Amino acid sequence: MKVIYLHQYFNTPRMSGGTRSYEMARRMVAAGHEVHMVTSYREPEAPAKTWFKTEEAGIHVHWYPVPYSNYMGFFQRLKAFFAFALAARKKAAELDGDLIFATSTPLTIALPAVPASRKKKIPLVFEVRDLWPEMPIAVGALKNPVLRFAAHRLEHWAYRNSQAVVALSPGMKEGVVRTGYPAERVAVIPNSSDNAEFQFDADAAARFRAKRGWLGDKPLLVYTGTFGPTNGVGYLVPIARELLARNSNIRILLVGDGAEKAKIKDEAREAGVLGQNLFIEDRLPKSEIPALLSAANMASALFIDLPEMRPNSANKFFDALASGTPVMLNYGGWMHDMVQANGCGLAMWRRSATEVAAELDDRLHDPEWLDKAGKAARKLAEGHFDRDKLAGRLIKVLQAAYEQQPEKVARVAPGYFL
């Protein structure tokens, strides 16, 4: 197949952020398919003022300059979404292909995907990474009733014009099916574990720790990712304060960037934990995250407590599993249930900061528990979330759509992980 792959926020391992599209696309290339990635270049200084092309692991990547960051307000982001959608619509129509695979967020990726599918008379497979517009409505970012109506219409239009849909969690599939879309045409393919790349590396761990005089051989809890309003990274500040009050030697490291980073620093400073037992560093390229996780005794996956957040499929969760690092979650949903069922970490949903600190202090000083939970994490990564296995399922889903047999996709990837 020749696949036109639309993803506004495509990343390579040299960049910071999730690399799902890169990893899936390079496996499509390895399987003999031709992939054209249509994406945006988000840095302020672009190599060109219009479309430019690179090749990444055999993927033909078409970049269009549209600056974007988590620091932008909602309407600034909307402007970036529509600017890319308009440019991508023309680019997608120019490319030859057998199938269009469009991945959200943002939902505006449907604006170039659907017209290109119709014009070329080729199938569209739509991937749902978050339930839009439910998410921006839930966090209060989308308040205007007219915009809400338009967003819901766009959602239904995207699904209605798709041969098949890929959801990143069972809860996301439920959200798609609630719109009236046939369940048998929805596959569940979550974010994945790169088990070879994230294999525990003792030497990399030692180098990481040696560079940080505050760390040494102390227990380490890490968060890596976006410091955005929905991530709720400030959750760890009162926990750090409680750990300090317990005279615990646990260290917490927050790595990343985003709109709330300065606010979290201020909160940590006011709590008396910044530079004491809580440390904040700049974001890292994806290629450097394995060393960070090898150095960590536990990783955290955090979100604010909203029902709409619970179906999420956070990359950081699957990276931690791949590295054999126990995971601490602070939200409910399918991943919370998975941690409880498999014993691969701490499910701390709706627990107080005092309770969480006490549990962390106990578990992070228990080598036997850490070893058992780490092995359970790696087993889960290998058994259910191996990138090669899930990429193979995605390719089968695309082939089923290409062969006009979308009713097969739910059987290919039913979404049973417990």
TIVOVEX-325141 format. One record per residue (C-alpha): x, y, z; residue in three letters. Coordinates in nm, 3 decimals, m for minus. Example, Ala and Ser with C-alpha at 12.3 -4.5 7.8 and 13.67 -1.06 7.14 Angstrom:
<sites>
{{1.230, m0.450, 0.780}, 'ALA'}
{{1.367, m0.106, 0.714}, 'SER'}
</sites>
This chain:
<sites>
{{0.000, 0.000, 0.000}, 'MET'}
{{0.093, 0.363, m0.045}, 'LYS'}
{{m0.023, 0.537, 0.273}, 'VAL'}
{{m0.080, 0.910, 0.311}, 'ILE'}
{{m0.036, 0.956, 0.686}, 'TYR'}
{{m0.165, 1.284, 0.833}, 'LEU'}
{{m0.040, 1.384, 1.178}, 'HIS'}
{{0.002, 1.751, 1.268}, 'GLN'}
{{0.239, 1.677, 1.560}, 'TYR'}
{{0.469, 1.409, 1.423}, 'PHE'}
{{0.799, 1.364, 1.616}, 'ASN'}
{{1.120, 1.176, 1.545}, 'THR'}
{{1.329, 1.036, 1.835}, 'PRO'}
{{1.553, 1.344, 1.809}, 'ARG'}
{{1.255, 1.555, 1.916}, 'MET'}
{{1.073, 1.585, 2.248}, 'SER'}
{{0.733, 1.419, 2.270}, 'GLY'}
{{0.556, 1.103, 2.164}, 'GLY'}
{{0.686, 0.909, 1.866}, 'THR'}
{{0.390, 0.677, 1.798}, 'ARG'}
{{0.348, 0.790, 1.436}, 'SER'}
{{0.721, 0.761, 1.366}, 'TYR'}
{{0.741, 0.411, 1.514}, 'GLU'}
{{0.427, 0.290, 1.339}, 'MET'}
{{0.522, 0.444, 1.004}, 'ALA'}
{{0.876, 0.303, 1.001}, 'ARG'}
{{0.732, m0.042, 1.063}, 'ARG'}
{{0.492, 0.007, 0.772}, 'MET'}
{{0.796, 0.090, 0.557}, 'VAL'}
{{0.979, m0.219, 0.685}, 'ALA'}
{{0.674, m0.427, 0.589}, 'ALA'}
{{0.703, m0.305, 0.230}, 'GLY'}
{{0.459, m0.014, 0.228}, 'HIS'}
{{0.531, 0.340, 0.111}, 'GLU'}
{{0.448, 0.611, 0.366}, 'VAL'}
{{0.411, 0.984, 0.312}, 'HIS'}
{{0.381, 1.173, 0.641}, 'MET'}
{{0.212, 1.513, 0.623}, 'VAL'}
{{0.296, 1.715, 0.932}, 'THR'}
{{0.390, 2.054, 1.078}, 'SER'}
{{0.724, 2.202, 1.174}, 'TYR'}
{{0.659, 2.370, 1.509}, 'ARG'}
{{0.986, 2.549, 1.595}, 'GLU'}
{{0.989, 2.928, 1.543}, 'PRO'}
{{1.282, 2.911, 1.298}, 'GLU'}
{{1.192, 2.678, 1.013}, 'ALA'}
{{1.434, 2.566, 0.739}, 'PRO'}
{{1.185, 2.697, 0.480}, 'ALA'}
{{0.881, 2.925, 0.461}, 'LYS'}
{{0.663, 2.665, 0.295}, 'THR'}
{{0.657, 2.286, 0.250}, 'TRP'}
{{0.989, 2.103, 0.271}, 'PHE'}
{{1.067, 1.731, 0.271}, 'LYS'}
{{1.297, 1.498, 0.464}, 'THR'}
{{1.332, 1.122, 0.484}, 'GLU'}
{{1.316, 0.966, 0.830}, 'GLU'}
{{1.378, 0.589, 0.855}, 'ALA'}
{{1.238, 0.546, 0.505}, 'GLY'}
{{0.932, 0.766, 0.574}, 'ILE'}
{{0.877, 1.052, 0.329}, 'HIS'}
{{0.803, 1.341, 0.566}, 'VAL'}
{{0.639, 1.657, 0.430}, 'HIS'}
{{0.678, 1.945, 0.680}, 'TRP'}
{{0.480, 2.270, 0.684}, 'TYR'}
{{0.592, 2.552, 0.918}, 'PRO'}
{{0.324, 2.627, 1.180}, 'VAL'}
{{0.471, 2.739, 1.517}, 'PRO'}
{{0.307, 2.571, 1.815}, 'TYR'}
{{0.373, 2.523, 2.185}, 'SER'}
{{0.193, 2.426, 2.503}, 'ASN'}
{{0.231, 2.788, 2.613}, 'TYR'}
{{m0.028, 2.899, 2.360}, 'MET'}
{{m0.380, 2.984, 2.466}, 'GLY'}
{{m0.675, 2.785, 2.333}, 'PHE'}
{{m0.757, 3.024, 2.049}, 'PHE'}
{{m0.392, 3.052, 1.948}, 'GLN'}
{{m0.392, 2.674, 1.922}, 'ARG'}
{{m0.711, 2.680, 1.716}, 'LEU'}
{{m0.541, 2.922, 1.478}, 'LYS'}
{{m0.248, 2.680, 1.443}, 'ALA'}
{{m0.486, 2.387, 1.390}, 'PHE'}
{{m0.671, 2.558, 1.107}, 'PHE'}
{{m0.355, 2.699, 0.947}, 'ALA'}
{{m0.213, 2.350, 0.917}, 'PHE'}
{{m0.546, 2.197, 0.810}, 'ALA'}
{{m0.573, 2.442, 0.521}, 'LEU'}
{{m0.217, 2.374, 0.400}, 'ALA'}
{{m0.243, 1.997, 0.454}, 'ALA'}
{{m0.565, 1.978, 0.256}, 'ARG'}
{{m0.383, 2.090, m0.056}, 'LYS'}
{{m0.077, 1.873, 0.011}, 'LYS'}
{{m0.280, 1.556, 0.077}, 'ALA'}
{{m0.472, 1.611, m0.246}, 'ALA'}
{{m0.145, 1.637, m0.440}, 'GLU'}
{{0.004, 1.311, m0.315}, 'LEU'}
{{m0.069, 0.975, m0.474}, 'ASP'}
{{m0.187, 0.704, m0.238}, 'GLY'}
{{m0.403, 0.398, m0.180}, 'ASP'}
{{m0.528, 0.498, 0.165}, 'LEU'}
{{m0.535, 0.795, 0.401}, 'ILE'}
{{m0.455, 0.743, 0.767}, 'PHE'}
{{m0.528, 1.053, 0.975}, 'ALA'}
{{m0.450, 1.077, 1.344}, 'THR'}
{{m0.586, 1.328, 1.592}, 'SER'}
{{m0.548, 1.534, 1.805}, 'THR'}
{{m0.641, 1.786, 1.687}, 'PRO'}
{{m0.976, 1.686, 1.544}, 'LEU'}
{{m0.920, 1.944, 1.267}, 'THR'}
{{m0.699, 1.684, 1.096}, 'ILE'}
{{m1.031, 1.565, 0.947}, 'ALA'}
{{m1.049, 1.885, 0.740}, 'LEU'}
{{m0.770, 1.777, 0.503}, 'PRO'}
{{m0.830, 1.403, 0.543}, 'ALA'}
{{m1.194, 1.374, 0.440}, 'VAL'}
{{m1.176, 1.592, 0.124}, 'PRO'}
{{m0.859, 1.412, 0.010}, 'ALA'}
{{m1.026, 1.075, 0.065}, 'SER'}
{{m1.330, 1.183, m0.134}, 'ARG'}
{{m1.133, 1.344, m0.416}, 'LYS'}
{{m0.905, 1.044, m0.461}, 'LYS'}
{{m1.180, 0.790, m0.393}, 'LYS'}
{{m0.957, 0.606, m0.147}, 'ILE'}
{{m1.045, 0.485, 0.206}, 'PRO'}
{{m0.987, 0.695, 0.515}, 'LEU'}
{{m0.892, 0.540, 0.849}, 'VAL'}
{{m0.925, 0.786, 1.136}, 'PHE'}
{{m0.726, 0.747, 1.459}, 'GLU'}
{{m0.863, 0.888, 1.785}, 'VAL'}
{{m0.592, 0.980, 2.038}, 'ARG'}
{{m0.822, 1.181, 2.266}, 'ASP'}
{{m1.196, 1.222, 2.280}, 'LEU'}
{{m1.244, 1.558, 2.115}, 'TRP'}
{{m1.441, 1.773, 2.172}, 'PRO'}
{{m1.524, 1.613, 2.508}, 'GLU'}
{{m1.179, 1.697, 2.649}, 'MET'}
{{m1.165, 2.073, 2.578}, 'PRO'}
{{m1.526, 2.103, 2.692}, 'ILE'}
{{m1.451, 1.919, 3.018}, 'ALA'}
{{m1.154, 2.142, 3.105}, 'VAL'}
{{m1.347, 2.460, 3.019}, 'GLY'}
{{m1.138, 2.551, 2.715}, 'ALA'}
{{m1.433, 2.525, 2.476}, 'LEU'}
{{m1.716, 2.725, 2.632}, 'LYS'}
{{m1.882, 2.890, 2.334}, 'ASN'}
{{m2.199, 2.692, 2.249}, 'PRO'}
{{m2.159, 2.761, 1.878}, 'VAL'}
{{m1.802, 2.629, 1.880}, 'LEU'}
{{m1.912, 2.326, 2.082}, 'ARG'}
{{m2.183, 2.250, 1.827}, 'PHE'}
{{m1.936, 2.291, 1.540}, 'ALA'}
{{m1.683, 2.066, 1.712}, 'ALA'}
{{m1.940, 1.790, 1.765}, 'HIS'}
{{m2.045, 1.818, 1.401}, 'ARG'}
{{m1.681, 1.790, 1.293}, 'LEU'}
{{m1.639, 1.481, 1.510}, 'GLU'}
{{m1.943, 1.308, 1.359}, 'HIS'}
{{m1.840, 1.413, 1.008}, 'TRP'}
{{m1.492, 1.265, 1.057}, 'ALA'}
{{m1.629, 0.929, 1.174}, 'TYR'}
{{m1.905, 0.914, 0.915}, 'ARG'}
{{m1.652, 0.954, 0.634}, 'ASN'}
{{m1.409, 0.695, 0.771}, 'SER'}
{{m1.393, 0.336, 0.651}, 'GLN'}
{{m1.262, 0.238, 0.995}, 'ALA'}
{{m1.158, 0.405, 1.321}, 'VAL'}
{{m0.860, 0.329, 1.546}, 'VAL'}
{{m0.909, 0.417, 1.913}, 'ALA'}
{{m0.619, 0.432, 2.158}, 'LEU'}
{{m0.807, 0.278, 2.450}, 'SER'}
{{m1.124, 0.080, 2.522}, 'PRO'}
{{m1.280, 0.395, 2.670}, 'GLY'}
{{m1.208, 0.589, 2.354}, 'MET'}
{{m1.375, 0.317, 2.151}, 'LYS'}
{{m1.683, 0.352, 2.373}, 'GLU'}
{{m1.682, 0.725, 2.303}, 'GLY'}
{{m1.668, 0.667, 1.926}, 'VAL'}
{{m1.944, 0.406, 1.938}, 'VAL'}
{{m2.166, 0.644, 2.141}, 'ARG'}
{{m2.179, 0.868, 1.834}, 'THR'}
{{m2.351, 0.587, 1.642}, 'GLY'}
{{m2.042, 0.454, 1.465}, 'TYR'}
{{m2.045, 0.071, 1.420}, 'PRO'}
{{m1.847, m0.105, 1.695}, 'ALA'}
{{m1.720, m0.373, 1.456}, 'GLU'}
{{m1.539, m0.103, 1.257}, 'ARG'}
{{m1.346, 0.033, 1.558}, 'VAL'}
{{m1.008, m0.120, 1.643}, 'ALA'}
{{m0.832, m0.056, 1.976}, 'VAL'}
{{m0.456, m0.006, 1.938}, 'ILE'}
{{m0.312, 0.180, 2.240}, 'PRO'}
{{0.019, 0.354, 2.270}, 'ASN'}
{{0.295, 0.100, 2.278}, 'SER'}
{{0.611, m0.012, 2.453}, 'SER'}
{{0.940, 0.012, 2.264}, 'ASP'}
{{1.088, m0.285, 2.444}, 'ASN'}
{{1.427, m0.296, 2.271}, 'ALA'}
{{1.495, 0.077, 2.301}, 'GLU'}
{{1.381, 0.100, 2.664}, 'PHE'}
{{1.557, m0.210, 2.796}, 'GLN'}
{{1.706, m0.133, 3.139}, 'PHE'}
{{2.063, m0.003, 3.105}, 'ASP'}
{{2.266, 0.001, 3.429}, 'ALA'}
{{2.552, 0.201, 3.276}, 'ASP'}
{{2.317, 0.470, 3.141}, 'ALA'}
{{2.147, 0.484, 3.481}, 'ALA'}
{{2.481, 0.531, 3.658}, 'ALA'}
{{2.583, 0.811, 3.420}, 'ARG'}
{{2.248, 0.986, 3.468}, 'PHE'}
{{2.280, 0.974, 3.847}, 'ARG'}
{{2.645, 1.077, 3.847}, 'ALA'}
{{2.561, 1.404, 3.672}, 'LYS'}
{{2.325, 1.504, 3.955}, 'ARG'}
{{2.495, 1.563, 4.287}, 'GLY'}
{{2.159, 1.584, 4.465}, 'TRP'}
{{2.066, 1.232, 4.362}, 'LEU'}
{{2.342, 0.983, 4.436}, 'GLY'}
{{2.192, 0.644, 4.522}, 'ASP'}
{{1.869, 0.785, 4.669}, 'LYS'}
{{1.528, 0.651, 4.557}, 'PRO'}
{{1.400, 0.845, 4.254}, 'LEU'}
{{1.044, 0.912, 4.135}, 'LEU'}
{{1.023, 1.079, 3.793}, 'VAL'}
{{0.767, 1.256, 3.581}, 'TYR'}
{{0.848, 1.327, 3.218}, 'THR'}
{{0.618, 1.503, 2.976}, 'GLY'}
{{0.404, 1.811, 2.937}, 'THR'}
{{0.342, 2.060, 3.216}, 'PHE'}
{{m0.006, 2.151, 3.092}, 'GLY'}
{{m0.337, 2.230, 3.264}, 'PRO'}
{{m0.472, 1.878, 3.214}, 'THR'}
{{m0.153, 1.703, 3.329}, 'ASN'}
{{m0.178, 1.827, 3.686}, 'GLY'}
{{0.196, 1.792, 3.752}, 'VAL'}
{{0.159, 2.018, 4.056}, 'GLY'}
{{0.006, 1.712, 4.226}, 'TYR'}
{{0.359, 1.608, 4.324}, 'LEU'}
{{0.438, 1.929, 4.515}, 'VAL'}
{{0.232, 1.850, 4.831}, 'PRO'}
{{0.358, 1.492, 4.812}, 'ILE'}
{{0.716, 1.622, 4.815}, 'ALA'}
{{0.627, 1.838, 5.117}, 'ARG'}
{{0.488, 1.535, 5.300}, 'GLU'}
{{0.799, 1.332, 5.216}, 'LEU'}
{{1.018, 1.611, 5.351}, 'LEU'}
{{0.815, 1.616, 5.672}, 'ALA'}
{{0.878, 1.241, 5.705}, 'ARG'}
{{1.253, 1.297, 5.663}, 'ASN'}
{{1.240, 1.065, 5.361}, 'SER'}
{{1.540, 1.059, 5.130}, 'ASN'}
{{1.321, 1.009, 4.820}, 'ILE'}
{{1.393, 1.252, 4.535}, 'ARG'}
{{1.135, 1.365, 4.280}, 'ILE'}
{{1.244, 1.479, 3.933}, 'LEU'}
{{1.009, 1.656, 3.691}, 'LEU'}
{{1.133, 1.672, 3.332}, 'VAL'}
{{0.951, 1.861, 3.058}, 'GLY'}
{{0.798, 2.188, 2.954}, 'ASP'}
{{0.461, 2.354, 2.925}, 'GLY'}
{{0.232, 2.638, 3.023}, 'ALA'}
{{0.226, 2.551, 3.394}, 'GLU'}
{{0.598, 2.495, 3.447}, 'LYS'}
{{0.665, 2.837, 3.603}, 'ALA'}
{{0.358, 2.802, 3.826}, 'LYS'}
{{0.473, 2.460, 3.950}, 'ILE'}
{{0.820, 2.598, 4.023}, 'LYS'}
{{0.662, 2.879, 4.227}, 'ASP'}
{{0.443, 2.632, 4.419}, 'GLU'}
{{0.743, 2.408, 4.490}, 'ALA'}
{{0.948, 2.707, 4.606}, 'ARG'}
{{0.669, 2.825, 4.837}, 'GLU'}
{{0.632, 2.472, 4.977}, 'ALA'}
{{1.003, 2.463, 5.056}, 'GLY'}
{{1.072, 2.156, 4.840}, 'VAL'}
{{1.231, 2.302, 4.523}, 'LEU'}
{{1.595, 2.203, 4.523}, 'GLY'}
{{1.547, 2.005, 4.844}, 'GLN'}
{{1.369, 1.687, 4.738}, 'ASN'}
{{1.193, 1.807, 4.422}, 'LEU'}
{{1.391, 1.906, 4.111}, 'PHE'}
{{1.275, 2.038, 3.775}, 'ILE'}
{{1.467, 2.004, 3.448}, 'GLU'}
{{1.406, 2.092, 3.084}, 'ASP'}
{{1.250, 1.849, 2.842}, 'ARG'}
{{1.460, 1.576, 2.683}, 'LEU'}
{{1.455, 1.425, 2.332}, 'PRO'}
{{1.270, 1.093, 2.325}, 'LYS'}
{{1.601, 0.917, 2.259}, 'SER'}
{{1.727, 1.022, 2.607}, 'GLU'}
{{1.422, 0.906, 2.803}, 'ILE'}
{{1.543, 0.542, 2.835}, 'PRO'}
{{1.844, 0.656, 3.043}, 'ALA'}
{{1.615, 0.862, 3.268}, 'LEU'}
{{1.383, 0.568, 3.326}, 'LEU'}
{{1.675, 0.331, 3.386}, 'SER'}
{{1.790, 0.568, 3.662}, 'ALA'}
{{1.441, 0.592, 3.816}, 'ALA'}
{{1.296, 0.360, 4.078}, 'ASN'}
{{0.942, 0.463, 3.986}, 'MET'}
{{0.777, 0.668, 3.712}, 'ALA'}
{{0.456, 0.866, 3.743}, 'SER'}
{{0.170, 0.919, 3.501}, 'ALA'}
{{m0.047, 1.212, 3.608}, 'LEU'}
{{m0.371, 1.381, 3.505}, 'PHE'}
{{m0.632, 1.597, 3.668}, 'ILE'}
{{m0.927, 1.393, 3.795}, 'ASP'}
{{m1.191, 1.421, 3.524}, 'LEU'}
{{m1.395, 1.131, 3.380}, 'PRO'}
{{m1.297, 1.246, 3.030}, 'GLU'}
{{m0.928, 1.195, 3.115}, 'MET'}
{{m0.960, 0.834, 3.224}, 'ARG'}
{{m0.960, 0.674, 2.875}, 'PRO'}
{{m0.624, 0.838, 2.796}, 'ASN'}
{{m0.334, 0.637, 2.655}, 'SER'}
{{m0.029, 0.820, 2.789}, 'ALA'}
{{0.304, 0.742, 2.621}, 'ASN'}
{{0.489, 0.778, 2.951}, 'LYS'}
{{0.295, 0.485, 3.097}, 'PHE'}
{{0.405, 0.247, 2.821}, 'PHE'}
{{0.763, 0.377, 2.825}, 'ASP'}
{{0.779, 0.297, 3.197}, 'ALA'}
{{0.646, m0.054, 3.137}, 'LEU'}
{{0.909, m0.112, 2.867}, 'ALA'}
{{1.190, m0.007, 3.100}, 'SER'}
{{1.064, m0.233, 3.377}, 'GLY'}
{{0.996, 0.068, 3.599}, 'THR'}
{{0.699, 0.052, 3.840}, 'PRO'}
{{0.436, 0.318, 3.764}, 'VAL'}
{{0.243, 0.545, 3.997}, 'MET'}
{{m0.093, 0.669, 3.865}, 'LEU'}
{{m0.317, 0.934, 4.021}, 'ASN'}
{{m0.626, 0.885, 3.801}, 'TYR'}
{{m0.890, 0.621, 3.744}, 'GLY'}
{{m0.974, 0.428, 3.430}, 'GLY'}
{{m0.838, 0.135, 3.237}, 'TRP'}
{{m0.471, 0.194, 3.325}, 'MET'}
{{m0.556, 0.224, 3.695}, 'HIS'}
{{m0.733, m0.112, 3.672}, 'ASP'}
{{m0.435, m0.258, 3.485}, 'MET'}
{{m0.185, m0.148, 3.752}, 'VAL'}
{{m0.402, m0.299, 4.025}, 'GLN'}
{{m0.460, m0.624, 3.837}, 'ALA'}
{{m0.093, m0.676, 3.744}, 'ASN'}
{{0.087, m0.536, 4.048}, 'GLY'}
{{0.315, m0.322, 3.833}, 'CYS'}
{{0.302, m0.006, 4.043}, 'GLY'}
{{0.086, 0.212, 4.266}, 'LEU'}
{{m0.274, 0.309, 4.181}, 'ALA'}
{{m0.318, 0.621, 4.394}, 'MET'}
{{m0.646, 0.754, 4.255}, 'TRP'}
{{m0.828, 0.969, 4.513}, 'ARG'}
{{m0.566, 0.911, 4.784}, 'ARG'}
{{m0.451, 1.208, 4.992}, 'SER'}
{{m0.098, 1.352, 4.967}, 'ALA'}
{{m0.024, 1.215, 5.314}, 'THR'}
{{m0.135, 0.865, 5.214}, 'GLU'}
{{0.056, 0.875, 4.885}, 'VAL'}
{{0.375, 0.996, 5.054}, 'ALA'}
{{0.353, 0.718, 5.312}, 'ALA'}
{{0.301, 0.456, 5.041}, 'GLU'}
{{0.590, 0.590, 4.835}, 'LEU'}
{{0.819, 0.599, 5.135}, 'ASP'}
{{0.735, 0.238, 5.208}, 'ASP'}
{{0.752, 0.097, 4.855}, 'ARG'}
{{1.058, 0.289, 4.733}, 'LEU'}
{{1.255, 0.148, 5.024}, 'HIS'}
{{1.141, m0.209, 4.959}, 'ASP'}
{{1.384, m0.371, 4.708}, 'PRO'}
{{1.180, m0.692, 4.690}, 'GLU'}
{{0.860, m0.506, 4.602}, 'TRP'}
{{1.039, m0.285, 4.348}, 'LEU'}
{{1.191, m0.588, 4.177}, 'ASP'}
{{0.858, m0.770, 4.162}, 'LYS'}
{{0.665, m0.465, 4.037}, 'ALA'}
{{0.934, m0.387, 3.779}, 'GLY'}
{{0.924, m0.741, 3.641}, 'LYS'}
{{0.543, m0.723, 3.626}, 'ALA'}
{{0.571, m0.397, 3.430}, 'ALA'}
{{0.809, m0.548, 3.178}, 'ARG'}
{{0.593, m0.859, 3.144}, 'LYS'}
{{0.294, m0.639, 3.063}, 'LEU'}
{{0.500, m0.447, 2.806}, 'ALA'}
{{0.610, m0.766, 2.634}, 'GLU'}
{{0.278, m0.948, 2.656}, 'GLY'}
{{0.028, m0.679, 2.558}, 'HIS'}
{{0.196, m0.361, 2.441}, 'PHE'}
{{0.499, m0.455, 2.234}, 'ASP'}
{{0.530, m0.199, 1.953}, 'ARG'}
{{0.603, m0.461, 1.686}, 'ASP'}
{{0.289, m0.657, 1.773}, 'LYS'}
{{0.063, m0.351, 1.783}, 'LEU'}
{{0.213, m0.208, 1.462}, 'ALA'}
{{0.135, m0.540, 1.296}, 'GLY'}
{{m0.227, m0.506, 1.405}, 'ARG'}
{{m0.243, m0.150, 1.274}, 'LEU'}
{{m0.113, m0.262, 0.935}, 'ILE'}
{{m0.382, m0.534, 0.926}, 'LYS'}
{{m0.647, m0.272, 1.009}, 'VAL'}
{{m0.527, m0.049, 0.724}, 'LEU'}
{{m0.523, m0.346, 0.487}, 'GLN'}
{{m0.878, m0.442, 0.585}, 'ALA'}
{{m0.994, m0.087, 0.510}, 'ALA'}
{{m0.802, m0.084, 0.180}, 'TYR'}
{{m0.969, m0.413, 0.083}, 'GLU'}
{{m1.312, m0.270, 0.173}, 'GLN'}
{{m1.354, m0.510, 0.465}, 'GLN'}
{{m1.378, m0.271, 0.764}, 'PRO'}
{{m1.600, m0.512, 0.959}, 'GLU'}
{{m1.284, m0.716, 1.030}, 'LYS'}
{{m1.096, m0.448, 1.225}, 'VAL'}
{{m1.250, m0.503, 1.569}, 'ALA'}
{{m1.152, m0.869, 1.550}, 'ARG'}
{{m0.796, m0.771, 1.457}, 'VAL'}
{{m0.764, m0.541, 1.759}, 'ALA'}
{{m1.045, m0.596, 2.011}, 'PRO'}
{{m0.879, m0.410, 2.300}, 'GLY'}
{{m0.862, m0.670, 2.579}, 'TYR'}
{{m0.560, m0.600, 2.800}, 'PHE'}
{{m0.636, m0.701, 3.160}, 'LEU'}
</sites>
